[in-house]
Amino acid sequence: MSAQNDPVVHRMYDWIESHKQEMVESLRGVLRIPSVEAQPEAGAPFGRPVRDALDYTLELCKKMGFDTFDCDGYAGHAEFGSGTEYIGVLGHLDVVPEGDRWNVPPYGAELKDGYIYARGASDDKGPTYAALFAAKALMESGALLNKRIRIIFGCNEESGFGCVHHYFETAGMERPAAGFTPDACFPLIYAEKGIANIVLQYARAASSTLRVDHAQGGRRPNMVPDFAEAVLKGSQTELEAAENALKKFWDRNVQVERLQGELHVAAIGKSAHGSTPVNGDNAIARLAKALLEAGLAQTEPWLHQIVETVDFTGGALGIAHTDDVAGPLTCNLGMIECNEQTVSVTYNVRYPVTWNADEMKAALLQKLQGSEWKLADLHDSPPLYVPLDQEPVATLLAAYREETGDTQTQPATTGGGTYARATPNTVAFGAAFPQGSDGPAHEPDERIAVETLVRAARIYANALYQLAGR
């Protein structure tokens, strides 16, 4: 029976429409919690704000009639139904730092012109709550299901997946029979590039002339850095010359200030998701160019490496690669930390699904031969590839097409990384629509449309019904 003629589907859709305002206000509540990872506390392994978002969500789920489970503060879930297997939805409640250049309060959850503005609105609290209310609609529909429905709330997606690893491995939770993560776009994502964080280090030599005393930039590897700063030390003559050179520098997004015998240099960029570095403006690169302009080319030769390796293809690191499934590798210079002894630079790399980390590492080490830069760390999350003829792809795609009538837009691949790679038979499914205006993820003024929440909830409800009713 098609969705158009199925009374269960009609009841679910009616419930979603009648509870639209409740969904919006519930979401606004969790968006007001600044759930950026912070220092761990007892019962709050990712910091108090993330713990608060999980507590808020689980309490809401209890009031909605779900059975809930708190997995040591690492994650939690809401569940209903019976059966030996369950259909899982994996969303996350943590967010990346808000960054700068917002035109609205980043945690104000302001509702303007049909959009809710806040960090996490589109990535991933909004879509996660759309799935939660979809599950509630299915609960209220009276549908006969042979599998349970479980919404899993992760708390560490943006910085390592430690939450779901703890949930499935340490806590021993069974994995779903099938499912999706509402953390990408429609129709769905069937391949996700591998993600590697590469840390290179450079041992600094002592210098008695003009030098960088310390420098830092970037908030997370998976964000294009929007701010970087350095403090220069040297003789008064050298500092004056550097200051004069920088004041003549063409880049107005570089700020210079003399403070207590030091020269402070700050660079402003534009944040973007680490999988699409071309959409950002890298503040670390801007800072390095300015420092070279200030006369540090000889005493700080590592600055040349910084400028050269702001290369979206990874070619400057010797790791450029592509395939016919997911396309070319992307590389984001995400963080820098410079102290008296070392310079550490972190690159966030998204590599093709038919490649692997060992091959990439070999290419990188070959490029570094004879260089003063050394590989300090390489943390890898392998790629995901679910062929289009496998489930749950067919069921999810049908649910999307039934709701939207869109038969033209094809499933896609992404450089982003989602929970789909943490469990089998799972893909990323929504909640951004083709040609939609939600997001942009990891950028200022992140937003989601109320209409997106409603349409996504309808699609998710139908998809859960089809997956759990078999």
N, C-alpha and C positions, 0 to 999 in steps of 0.2 A: 504494500500500500504506500502510495506517495505521501509526502508530508502534507500536501494540500488537502488530502482526503482523510487523514488520520486524526481521529478525535483527541488522542493523547497529545499530539503536536499542537492542536488548537488550544487545548487547555494550558499547555506550557506557555504558549505565546501570550495568551490572555493574562496569565499570572504575571509574567514579566512586565507587560504593559501596565498592569494595575499596581505594581510595586516598583515602578521606575524611580519615583522620588526617594523611596527608601534605599534603593541601590546607590543613588547619587549621594545622599547624605551620609550613608555608611562609608562610602569611598572617601568622601571629603574628610571624614574623621581620621582615617588612617593616613591620609596624605599630610595631615597637619603634624604627624610624628616624624621628626627628622632622622629617619632610620639609616644613617650612615654608620658603617662599622666603626666601633670605638674600642677602648681598652676593655678587655674581658673582666667580668665580675662573676661571683658565684651565681650560678644559674643563668648567666647571661654571657655565653662564650664569645659573642660578637658585640658586646657592649650594651649598655642600658637602653639607648634609643631603639635598637633593633628588637630587644626583648619587649619593650613597650608595644611595638607594632604587632609582635606575635601575640602578646596578651590581649590586646584590643581585638584582634581578629578571632582568636579562639573563643573569647567571651561572646562576641557577636554570633559565632557559629552555634554555641550552646543555646542562645536565645532563639535561634532559627530552628532548633530541633535536631541538630546533628550530634552524633557521638564524636567527641574530640579526644585528641592525644597530644601531649606535650613531650617531645623527644629531647629532654634535657636542655631546652632552650636553643638547640641547633636547628630544629624544624618542628612542625606540628602538622596535624591533619584533622579534617572534618569528614565524617563518613556516614552513609546510611545504606540500608538494604541488607540482603543476605546472599549467601553463596560462598563457594570456596575461593573464587577468584574476584578480582576487582578491576574496574577501569579507573585509571589514575589521571589526574590533572596536576601537573607540577608547575606552580608559580612561585614567585619570590617577593619578599617584603622588604629586603634591603635595597638601598639606592646608592648611586655614586654621589660624591660630594656635589653640592649645588653649583660651585663655581661662581663666576661674576657675570655682570652685564644683564641681569634680569630686569625686566620692566614691571614685574609684579613680585610680591614676596614669594620666595621659592617654596615655602611651606604654608602659605596662606590658603591654598585650595580655593582660590577665587573662582567664581562662576561668572563668566562673561561671554555673551553672544553665543551661548550654547556649548561652550568649552569649559572644562575644569583645568586650571593652571596649577601645576606644582611639580616639584621633582618627584618622579615615580608615577606620574599620571599615566603615561603610556608604557613605562618600563619600570616595574611590571605590576604595580598595585592595581591600576585600572583594569587591565585584562584579567588579572587573577580574581578580582571581585566580580567581573562579568561572568567568569566560569563558576564562581561560588553561587551566584544568584541563579545561574542556569541549572545547577545541581538542585537547588531548592525548588525551582519550578518543576523539575522532573519528580522530585519527592512528592510534591503536592498534586501531581497529575493523575495518580492512581495507576500508573503503568506497571505491568507485570515484568519484572526484571529477573534475570538469572545470575547477575553479577552485582557486587556492591559498587557503589560510586564513592571515590575518595579524592578529596582535594588536598594536596600536599603543599604546605607553605614553607618554602626554604628561606633561610636567613643569611646566606653567605654566597649568593650566586655571583655577585659582582666582583668578588675577590678570591675565588678559589674553589667553590663547590664543596667546601668542607662540611656544609650542612647536610647535603644529601648523601655524602659518603658516610657520615656518622649515622644517618637515618637508616640506610640500607645495610651497612656493614657492621658498625659497632652495635647499634640497637637491634639489628637482625630483622628489620621489617621486610616482608616479602615484596617482591617487585610486581608491578601490575601486569595483567594479561595483555593489555594494550593501553594506549593513552596518548596524551598530547601535552605540550606546554604552550600556554598562550603568551608567547614572548617573542613574536616576530611579525609575520604578515600573512594575509590570505592571498591565494587559496591555501598554500601551505609550503613548508620548506622541507625538501626531501634530502638535502645534503648540506652539511655544515663543514666549513674548512677546519683543519686542525688549528689549534691555537697554542702558540709557544711564547713564553716570556724569556727573552735572552738577556742576560746580564753580562756586560763586558766591563773589565776593569783595567785601569792604567795606573802604573806606579809613578808618582810624581817625584821629581828631583827637587832638592832644596834650591832656593834662589834668594839672593840678597837684593835683587832689583824689583821693579814693578811686577806684581804677581796677584793671582787670585788667592785670597785667604780662604774663602769658602764660597760655595755656590750650591743652589738647589733649584729644582723646578719639577713641575708635574705633580698631580694628585694621585693618580692611579695609572698603571701601565696601559689600561684599555681606554684611556681618554687622551685626545690630543691636548697637550699642556697649554693652558691659557695664561700661565704666569711662571716666570723664572727670574731669579735674582742672584747677584754675585756681589761680594765685598772685595775691593781691591786694596792692597797695601803696597807701600813703597815710600820713596822720599817725597817730600813736599813738591819738589820740582817735577818728579815723575807723575804724581797724582794730578798736578795742575795741567800738565801736558795732556794726560789722558782725558781729563774733564773737558778741556777745550776741544779736543778731537771729537768727543762724543756729542758735544753741544752743536757741532757742525754736521754731525751725522744726519743723513737724510731721513732716518726712521723716526717718526714722531711717536711711535709706540715704545720707545726706549726712554726711560726716565733716569736722570743722573742727579745725585745729591752728595755733597761733602758733609760728613759727620765725624767729629772727633778724630781727625787725622786719617779717615778712611774715605774711600769713594764707593758709594752704594749705587749699583746699576740694576735696574729692574726692566723687564720686558713683558709686554702685554700681548697675548695672542687671542685665539678664538678656539673654544673647546669644540670637539666633535667626538663621535664614537670611534674607538680605536680601529674598528674594522673598515672605516671609511676616512682615512687620514686626509684624503684630498679635500674633504669638506671643512677642515679646520685650518688654523693658522698657528704653527708651532712656535710657542714662546721660547723654548730652549734653543731652537735654531736662530731665532731673532737675537737672543742674548749672545750666543757664540759669535755671530757676525759682528755685533757691536763691540765685543771685547777684542776681536781681531783688529777692528778699526781703531781701538784705543791704544794699540801698540803692543799687544801681547803675543804676537805671532811667534816670536823667538823663544820667549820664556815659558809659554804655555802651548806647546805644539799640539796637544790633544784637542785644542779647539778646532783645528782643521778637520779632524775625524768627525766631530759633531756636525759641522756644516755639511760635510760630504755625505754623511749617512742619513740625512733627512731625505730619504729616497723611498718613495711609496712602493717601488717595485722590489726592494731588497737587493737590487743589483750591486750597490756599494758594499754590501756585506757578503756578496758572492752567493746569495741564496734565491735569486730571481727564478721563478718556476711557474708553470701553468699546466692545466689539463682541460679536457673537453667537458668535464662535468661541472666544476665550480669556478673555472677560470683562473686568473693569475693570482699569485701571492701578493699580499699587501703587508707593508711594514710601517709601524708607527713608533717613532722615537718618543717614548712616553714619560721617562723620568731621568733625572740626573741628580747625583749627590757627590759633591766635591769637598774633601777635607784636606788636611795638611799632607796626608800620605797617599791618598788614592782618589781617582775619579771613577765613579760607577755610573754606567748608563744602561737603562733598561729599554729594550725594544719589544713591542707587542706585535707578533707576527701571526698572520692568518695564511696558512699554506694549503695548497690544493689537496683534494680528498684522496687522490691516487698516489700521493707522496707520503713520506713518513718522517718522523723526527730524526731518526738515525741518518737518513740520507741528507737531510737539511744540516745536521750538525757536522757531517763530514765535509760538506761544501763550505760551511762557515770556517771550520778549522783550517782548511786549505787556503782560504782567503786571508786568514790571520797569520799565516806563516811568515816569519820575518818581521812581524809587526810588534810594537810594544804593548799592544792590547791583548789581553788574555780573556778566555771564556771563563767566567766565574760561576755561572749557573745557567741551566736551561730547563725550564719547567714546561712540560708538554701535556696538552689535552688532545688526544687523537681525534681525527675527523669522524664525521658521521655520514653514512650514505645508505639510504633506504630506497631501493629501486621502486619505480612508480607502480609496478604490478604487484607489490606486496601490501598486505594490510598493516596498519589501519589506513593507509593512504587512500584507498578507493572509497571507504566509508566516509572519511573526513571530507574528501573532495566532493562527494555527492551532497553532503549536508550543506556545504558552502554554496554549491550551485543551485540547490533547491531554494535556498533563502534569497539569493541575489539575482538569479537568472543569468549570471555571468558564466558563459560557456567558453569564453575566449581566453581569459587570463590563465596562464599555465603555472603549475607548481614551479618553485624557484629554488635557487641555492643561495647561501649567505656566507659572509665572512664572520658573522656574529656567532657566539657560542651560547647554547641554551641547555637546559636540563635534559633535552632529548638524548644527548650523548651519554647520560648517566644511567639509562635504563633501556632495555631492548623494546622493540615494537612501539616506539614513541617518536613522534616528530613534532616540530614546531608548527603551530596552527593559529594564525591570527596574532593580535587582534587588529593590526593596521590593515585598512582596505586599500586596494589599488587606487591610485590617484587621490588618496585621502590626504587630510591636512593635519593629522595628529602628529605627536612627537615635537621636535626631533629628540630622540633619545640622547642623553648625556650632554645636551646643549641647554642654553638658557631658554626660559619661557616654554618649557616642556608642557604639553597639554594633551587632553583627550576630549573628543566630542561626546556629549551625552548620547547622541544618535549612534555613535560607534559602540558605546556600552550596550545599548539596547539591541542593536543588530547582532553584535558578537554574542550576547547572551542567548539570543534565539538560535544562532548557529550552533553554539556549544550545547545547548539543551537537546537539540535534535541529534547531534553527533553522539552525545552520551547515551541517549535513548537507543539509538541504533547499535552502538557498540555493546551495551549492557543487556539488550533484549534478545540477543542471539542465543 
